Amino acid sequence: MLYKLEQLILYYNAIRIIPDHAFGLHTKLKEINLSFNMIHYVGSFAFENLLALRVLNLRYNKLFVLNNYAFAVEQVNPNLLLDLSNNYIIFVSEETFRNQVPKLLNISNNHLQSLSKSNFENMLKTMTTESYGMIVTKGNRFLCTCENSAWWVILPYVSKQYIKGFVCSDLNINLMNVTFKDIRCKEN
Protein backbone atom coordinates (compact mmCIF):
# COMPACT_ATOMS: atom_id res chain seq x y z
CA MET A 1 0.00 0.00 0.00
CA LEU A 2 1.01 3.60 -0.54
CA TYR A 3 0.73 4.87 3.03
CA LYS A 4 2.81 8.01 2.40
CA LEU A 5 0.77 9.08 -0.62
CA GLU A 6 -0.24 12.77 -0.36
CA GLN A 7 -1.93 13.39 -3.70
CA LEU A 8 -4.20 11.11 -5.71
CA ILE A 9 -5.28 12.44 -9.10
CA LEU A 10 -7.58 10.09 -11.02
CA TYR A 11 -9.78 12.43 -13.04
CA TYR A 12 -11.12 11.39 -16.46
CA ASN A 13 -11.17 7.68 -15.75
CA ALA A 14 -14.06 5.23 -15.76
CA ILE A 15 -14.27 4.89 -11.98
CA ARG A 16 -17.82 3.94 -10.97
CA ILE A 17 -17.80 3.37 -7.21
CA ILE A 18 -15.88 4.32 -4.10
CA PRO A 19 -16.20 1.40 -1.67
CA ASP A 20 -16.78 1.56 2.09
CA HIS A 21 -13.65 2.67 3.98
CA ALA A 22 -11.83 3.13 0.64
CA PHE A 23 -9.20 5.55 1.91
CA GLY A 24 -9.15 4.58 5.57
CA LEU A 25 -5.45 3.73 5.74
CA HIS A 26 -4.16 6.61 3.64
CA THR A 27 -4.03 9.21 6.41
CA LYS A 28 -1.35 11.36 4.71
CA LEU A 29 -3.54 12.21 1.69
CA LYS A 30 -3.92 15.95 1.17
CA GLU A 31 -5.73 15.92 -2.17
CA ILE A 32 -8.04 13.45 -3.90
CA ASN A 33 -9.28 14.40 -7.35
CA LEU A 34 -11.83 11.98 -8.77
CA SER A 35 -13.62 14.51 -10.98
CA PHE A 36 -14.94 13.69 -14.45
CA ASN A 37 -15.50 10.00 -13.75
CA MET A 38 -18.71 7.94 -13.67
CA ILE A 39 -18.92 7.58 -9.90
CA HIS A 40 -22.49 6.81 -8.85
CA TYR A 41 -21.82 5.40 -5.37
CA VAL A 42 -19.72 6.53 -2.40
CA GLY A 43 -19.55 3.93 0.34
CA SER A 44 -19.86 4.49 4.06
CA PHE A 45 -16.89 6.13 5.80
CA ALA A 46 -14.96 6.23 2.52
CA PHE A 47 -12.90 9.23 3.70
CA GLU A 48 -13.24 8.98 7.49
CA ASN A 49 -9.64 9.18 8.80
CA LEU A 50 -8.20 11.71 6.38
CA LEU A 51 -7.37 14.54 8.79
CA ALA A 52 -4.69 15.93 6.44
CA LEU A 53 -7.09 16.06 3.49
CA ARG A 54 -7.50 19.57 2.07
CA VAL A 55 -9.21 18.91 -1.29
CA LEU A 56 -11.75 16.23 -2.19
CA ASN A 57 -12.98 16.78 -5.74
CA LEU A 58 -15.91 14.67 -6.97
CA ARG A 59 -17.40 17.17 -9.42
CA TYR A 60 -18.78 16.02 -12.76
CA ASN A 61 -19.64 12.46 -11.81
CA LYS A 62 -22.92 10.51 -11.80
CA LEU A 63 -23.92 10.85 -8.13
CA PHE A 64 -27.69 10.78 -7.59
CA VAL A 65 -27.94 9.86 -3.90
CA LEU A 66 -25.44 10.61 -1.14
CA ASN A 67 -25.62 7.57 1.10
CA ASN A 68 -25.47 7.43 4.89
CA TYR A 69 -21.98 8.09 6.24
CA ALA A 70 -20.48 8.65 2.75
CA PHE A 71 -18.60 11.73 4.00
CA ALA A 72 -18.84 11.03 7.73
CA VAL A 73 -15.75 11.52 9.85
CA GLU A 74 -14.75 10.84 13.43
CA GLN A 75 -13.06 14.23 13.81
CA VAL A 76 -13.93 17.52 12.08
CA ASN A 77 -11.51 18.63 9.36
CA PRO A 78 -12.01 22.42 9.15
CA ASN A 79 -9.64 22.77 6.17
CA LEU A 80 -11.48 20.50 3.74
CA LEU A 81 -12.72 21.76 0.38
CA LEU A 82 -15.38 19.25 -0.68
CA ASP A 83 -16.61 19.67 -4.26
CA LEU A 84 -19.71 17.68 -5.24
CA SER A 85 -20.85 20.14 -7.91
CA ASN A 86 -22.22 19.24 -11.31
CA ASN A 87 -23.55 15.81 -10.43
CA TYR A 88 -27.20 14.71 -10.44
CA ILE A 89 -27.75 14.67 -6.69
CA ILE A 90 -31.43 14.53 -5.78
CA PHE A 91 -31.17 13.19 -2.23
CA VAL A 92 -28.79 13.48 0.72
CA SER A 93 -29.25 10.77 3.37
CA GLU A 94 -29.62 11.83 6.99
CA GLU A 95 -26.12 10.81 8.15
CA THR A 96 -24.17 11.62 4.98
CA PHE A 97 -22.08 14.37 6.58
CA ARG A 98 -21.95 13.14 10.20
CA ASN A 99 -19.33 15.28 12.02
CA GLN A 100 -18.26 16.78 8.70
CA VAL A 101 -17.93 20.58 8.70
CA PRO A 102 -15.82 21.49 5.68
CA LYS A 103 -14.30 24.85 4.93
CA LEU A 104 -16.22 24.67 1.64
CA LEU A 105 -19.01 22.31 0.61
CA ASN A 106 -19.88 22.89 -3.03
CA ILE A 107 -23.15 21.16 -3.94
CA SER A 108 -24.01 23.57 -6.75
CA ASN A 109 -25.53 22.53 -10.06
CA ASN A 110 -27.24 19.38 -8.87
CA HIS A 111 -30.94 18.48 -8.69
CA LEU A 112 -31.59 19.08 -5.00
CA GLN A 113 -35.06 20.25 -4.04
CA SER A 114 -34.33 20.66 -0.34
CA LEU A 115 -31.59 21.07 2.23
CA SER A 116 -32.78 18.87 5.05
CA LYS A 117 -32.58 20.07 8.61
CA SER A 118 -31.10 16.74 9.74
CA ASN A 119 -28.15 17.14 7.36
CA PHE A 120 -27.32 20.78 7.50
CA GLU A 121 -28.49 22.27 10.81
CA ASN A 122 -25.56 20.99 12.90
CA MET A 123 -23.10 21.85 10.14
CA LEU A 124 -24.42 25.43 10.06
CA LYS A 125 -24.34 25.72 13.86
CA THR A 126 -20.67 24.75 13.87
CA MET A 127 -19.89 27.12 10.98
CA THR A 128 -21.61 29.96 12.85
CA THR A 129 -19.98 29.18 16.19
CA GLU A 130 -16.49 28.66 14.78
CA SER A 131 -16.80 31.43 12.13
CA TYR A 132 -15.65 29.34 9.19
CA GLY A 133 -17.12 27.42 6.30
CA MET A 134 -19.45 27.88 3.39
CA ILE A 135 -22.06 25.82 1.57
CA VAL A 136 -22.45 26.75 -2.12
CA THR A 137 -25.88 25.77 -3.44
CA LYS A 138 -26.50 27.70 -6.68
CA GLY A 139 -28.04 25.95 -9.64
CA ASN A 140 -30.29 23.55 -7.71
CA ARG A 141 -34.08 23.29 -7.90
CA PHE A 142 -35.04 24.16 -4.34
CA LEU A 143 -38.78 24.03 -3.72
CA CYS A 144 -39.83 26.22 -0.84
CA THR A 145 -42.80 24.52 0.78
CA CYS A 146 -43.90 24.62 4.38
CA GLU A 147 -42.83 21.01 4.89
CA ASN A 148 -39.20 21.39 3.82
CA SER A 149 -38.57 25.09 4.27
CA ALA A 150 -39.87 26.19 7.67
CA TRP A 151 -36.49 25.57 9.31
CA TRP A 152 -34.80 27.83 6.74
CA VAL A 153 -37.14 30.71 7.55
CA ILE A 154 -36.32 30.62 11.28
CA LEU A 155 -32.62 30.02 10.70
CA PRO A 156 -30.72 32.97 12.21
CA TYR A 157 -29.46 35.53 9.71
CA VAL A 158 -25.87 34.89 10.77
CA SER A 159 -26.26 31.19 9.85
CA LYS A 160 -27.86 32.00 6.51
CA GLN A 161 -24.69 33.89 5.56
CA TYR A 162 -22.85 30.56 5.32
CA ILE A 163 -25.17 29.37 2.52
CA LYS A 164 -24.37 30.94 -0.85
CA GLY A 165 -26.47 30.90 -4.00
CA PHE A 166 -29.66 29.46 -2.50
CA VAL A 167 -32.77 30.43 -4.45
CA CYS A 168 -36.26 29.00 -4.18
CA SER A 169 -36.79 27.98 -7.80
CA ASP A 170 -40.57 27.91 -7.44
CA LEU A 171 -40.73 31.40 -5.90
CA ASN A 172 -37.59 33.03 -7.31
CA ILE A 173 -36.66 34.28 -3.83
CA ASN A 174 -33.25 33.94 -2.19
CA LEU A 175 -32.78 32.36 1.22
CA MET A 176 -32.35 35.68 3.04
CA ASN A 177 -35.80 36.87 1.98
CA VAL A 178 -38.01 33.76 2.34
CA THR A 179 -40.89 34.25 4.77
CA PHE A 180 -43.57 31.99 6.25
CA LYS A 181 -46.09 33.76 4.03
CA ASP A 182 -44.03 32.90 0.92
CA ILE A 183 -44.02 29.20 1.75
CA ARG A 184 -47.68 29.25 2.87
CA CYS A 185 -46.86 28.20 6.38
CA LYS A 186 -48.04 29.42 9.77
CA GLU A 187 -45.40 30.61 12.21
CA ASN A 188 -44.92 28.32 15.17
C-alpha positions in Angstrom: 0.0 0.0 0.0 1.0 3.6 -0.5 0.7 4.9 3.0 2.8 8.0 2.4 0.8 9.1 -0.6 -0.2 12.8 -0.4 -1.9 13.4 -3.7 -4.2 11.1 -5.7 -5.3 12.4 -9.1 -7.6 10.1 -11.0 -9.8 12.4 -13.0 -11.1 11.4 -16.5 -11.2 7.7 -15.8 -14.1 5.2 -15.8 -14.3 4.9 -12.0 -17.8 3.9 -11.0 -17.8 3.4 -7.2 -15.9 4.3 -4.1 -16.2 1.4 -1.7 -16.8 1.6 2.1 -13.6 2.7 4.0 -11.8 3.1 0.6 -9.2 5.6 1.9 -9.2 4.6 5.6 -5.4 3.7 5.7 -4.2 6.6 3.6 -4.0 9.2 6.4 -1.4 11.4 4.7 -3.5 12.2 1.7 -3.9 16.0 1.2 -5.7 15.9 -2.2 -8.0 13.4 -3.9 -9.3 14.4 -7.3 -11.8 12.0 -8.8 -13.6 14.5 -11.0 -14.9 13.7 -14.5 -15.5 10.0 -13.8 -18.7 7.9 -13.7 -18.9 7.6 -9.9 -22.5 6.8 -8.9 -21.8 5.4 -5.4 -19.7 6.5 -2.4 -19.5 3.9 0.3 -19.9 4.5 4.1 -16.9 6.1 5.8 -15.0 6.2 2.5 -12.9 9.2 3.7 -13.2 9.0 7.5 -9.6 9.2 8.8 -8.2 11.7 6.4 -7.4 14.5 8.8 -4.7 15.9 6.4 -7.1 16.1 3.5 -7.5 19.6 2.1 -9.2 18.9 -1.3 -11.8 16.2 -2.2 -13.0 16.8 -5.7 -15.9 14.7 -7.0 -17.4 17.2 -9.4 -18.8 16.0 -12.8 -19.6 12.5 -11.8 -22.9 10.5 -11.8 -23.9 10.9 -8.1 -27.7 10.8 -7.6 -27.9 9.9 -3.9 -25.4 10.6 -1.1 -25.6 7.6 1.1 -25.5 7.4 4.9 -22.0 8.1 6.2 -20.5 8.7 2.8 -18.6 11.7 4.0 -18.8 11.0 7.7 -15.7 11.5 9.8 -14.8 10.8 13.4 -13.1 14.2 13.8 -13.9 17.5 12.1 -11.5 18.6 9.4 -12.0 22.4 9.2 -9.6 22.8 6.2 -11.5 20.5 3.7 -12.7 21.8 0.4 -15.4 19.2 -0.7 -16.6 19.7 -4.3 -19.7 17.7 -5.2 -20.8 20.1 -7.9 -22.2 19.2 -11.3 -23.6 15.8 -10.4 -27.2 14.7 -10.4 -27.7 14.7 -6.7 -31.4 14.5 -5.8 -31.2 13.2 -2.2 -28.8 13.5 0.7 -29.2 10.8 3.4 -29.6 11.8 7.0 -26.1 10.8 8.1 -24.2 11.6 5.0 -22.1 14.4 6.6 -21.9 13.1 10.2 -19.3 15.3 12.0 -18.3 16.8 8.7 -17.9 20.6 8.7 -15.8 21.5 5.7 -14.3 24.9 4.9 -16.2 24.7 1.6 -19.0 22.3 0.6 -19.9 22.9 -3.0 -23.1 21.2 -3.9 -24.0 23.6 -6.7 -25.5 22.5 -10.1 -27.2 19.4 -8.9 -30.9 18.5 -8.7 -31.6 19.1 -5.0 -35.1 20.3 -4.0 -34.3 20.7 -0.3 -31.6 21.1 2.2 -32.8 18.9 5.1 -32.6 20.1 8.6 -31.1 16.7 9.7 -28.1 17.1 7.4 -27.3 20.8 7.5 -28.5 22.3 10.8 -25.6 21.0 12.9 -23.1 21.8 10.1 -24.4 25.4 10.1 -24.3 25.7 13.9 -20.7 24.8 13.9 -19.9 27.1 11.0 -21.6 30.0 12.8 -20.0 29.2 16.2 -16.5 28.7 14.8 -16.8 31.4 12.1 -15.7 29.3 9.2 -17.1 27.4 6.3 -19.5 27.9 3.4 -22.1 25.8 1.6 -22.4 26.7 -2.1 -25.9 25.8 -3.4 -26.5 27.7 -6.7 -28.0 25.9 -9.6 -30.3 23.6 -7.7 -34.1 23.3 -7.9 -35.0 24.2 -4.3 -38.8 24.0 -3.7 -39.8 26.2 -0.8 -42.8 24.5 0.8 -43.9 24.6 4.4 -42.8 21.0 4.9 -39.2 21.4 3.8 -38.6 25.1 4.3 -39.9 26.2 7.7 -36.5 25.6 9.3 -34.8 27.8 6.7 -37.1 30.7 7.5 -36.3 30.6 11.3 -32.6 30.0 10.7 -30.7 33.0 12.2 -29.5 35.5 9.7 -25.9 34.9 10.8 -26.3 31.2 9.9 -27.9 32.0 6.5 -24.7 33.9 5.6 -22.9 30.6 5.3 -25.2 29.4 2.5 -24.4 30.9 -0.9 -26.5 30.9 -4.0 -29.7 29.5 -2.5 -32.8 30.4 -4.4 -36.3 29.0 -4.2 -36.8 28.0 -7.8 -40.6 27.9 -7.4 -40.7 31.4 -5.9 -37.6 33.0 -7.3 -36.7 34.3 -3.8 -33.3 33.9 -2.2 -32.8 32.4 1.2 -32.3 35.7 3.0 -35.8 36.9 2.0 -38.0 33.8 2.3 -40.9 34.3 4.8 -43.6 32.0 6.2 -46.1 33.8 4.0 -44.0 32.9 0.9 -44.0 29.2 1.7 -47.7 29.2 2.9 -46.9 28.2 6.4 -48.0 29.4 9.8 -45.4 30.6 12.2 -44.9 28.3 15.2 
